[in-house]
Amino acid sequence: MGIDLSGKAGIVTGGASGIAKGMSTALLKAGMAVTVTDINETTLASAKEHYNSIEGARHLEVLADGCSDEAVANAVQQTVDAFGRIDLLINCAQASVGDLEVQDHTIDTIMVGVDSGFLASFRYMKACYPYLKESQGSVVNFASQAGLIGNWGMLPYNAAKEAIRALTRTAAREWGKDNIAVNTIIPGSLTEGSKAFFDAHPEHYKHSMENIPMGRLGDPEKDLGALAVFLASEGSHYITGDTFNMDGGRVLRP
């Protein structure tokens, strides 16, 4: 890609698998030091082996639940202790309770999505703010096509993802004075989870491909990772408060 992020450091939540793993890989290859957080110790250990295979990569794996103020503060502090700075925060981790219609949800089931997505993003942003202000860094949050179109049975996830877009726009406006760029990505990517789903439901894969002008799902490293590297670079820093649909044209949003 030609972008050198040497000397910079970032945090990627949920970075032990899926899109976040692909982005972490791309950032490490571009020279950024990366702290990867996850709630699954086994998956985190496997990801560490993968990151160890990247020549010259500086990385730190931290077991952390974004629903805990203390765990978030610990992950941020460990990053600063290890790398001395924070230039980038990517909030990718998200859990949810699905397959329930609106009337069947409870406050508790809705809060699973809101706490692990919207509030976790807020916690990390708040904890990283002093360091991002110092480095004049960037935040990348994650929304979803599901939130845009209101996918059936996914109220907690949909609500959390659209709330994250509001958080992004608000922080972009308020943190502009600090020269912190804050943006959102809406991905369309082939991950371990989506592959397993499509293998079990080939009709959904066929339908998805028919609705993607480019005829394929994105690659977590080559596509999403390339965008992450760009958003961490100086060349992107005048872009803030925006939503990037990286989905091959599936949702052609005005």
C-alpha positions, 0 to 999 in steps of 0.5 A: 500500500505504500503507507508507513505507520512506523512509530505509531501505536493503536488498539484494535478491539476484537482483534483476535478474529474476523475483520479486526484480525485482518485489520490488525494484520494490515496495520502491523505490516504497515509498521504500526505497533498494535494492542489486540484485545479480545474476550476469548483467551484461546482465540487470543492465543491463536491470534498471537501466534499469527501476529508473531509470524509477521516480520518485525511486528510489535504487538500486545495481546490483552484479555479485555471485556469492553463492558468493563470500565476497569478492563478497558482502562487496563488495556489502554494503560498496557498499551501506553506502557508498552508503546508510549502512545496511542495514535489509533483506536479501532472499535470492532468488538460486538456481541448481541442477542438475535432471532427475537422480534421487537416485542419479545426482547427485554431490556436485558437482551437489548443491553447485551448489544448496547453495552458490548457495542455502543457503550464499549466503543464509548468506554474505549474512546473516553479512555483513549482520548487524552492520548489521542489528543496528544498524538492528534490521532484517529478513531475508527468505529464499526456500524453495519448494513443491518442497522441501516436496513433494520434486519429482522430479529436483530434489534439490539445489534441494529440499535447499537450499530446506529448509536455508534454512528451517532457517537462517531458524528458527535465525537467528530464535531467535538474532537475536531478542535483537538485534530482527532479524526473519527469515522465509521466503517460499514463492512461487507467481508468474508470472515470465519463466521460469515463463511460458516453461515454461508456454508450452512445456508448457500441460498443466502450466499447466492442472494448476497452475491446477486446484490453486490455489484462487485460480486464478492465479499471483502477480504478482512486484510486486503480490503478492510485492512487497507482502509484501516491503514489509510484512516490511520495515515496523515493522508486521511486526516481531514476526513472526519464524521463520515461513514465508509460503506466498504461492501462492494456497492451492496448498500448504495447509501445517499 
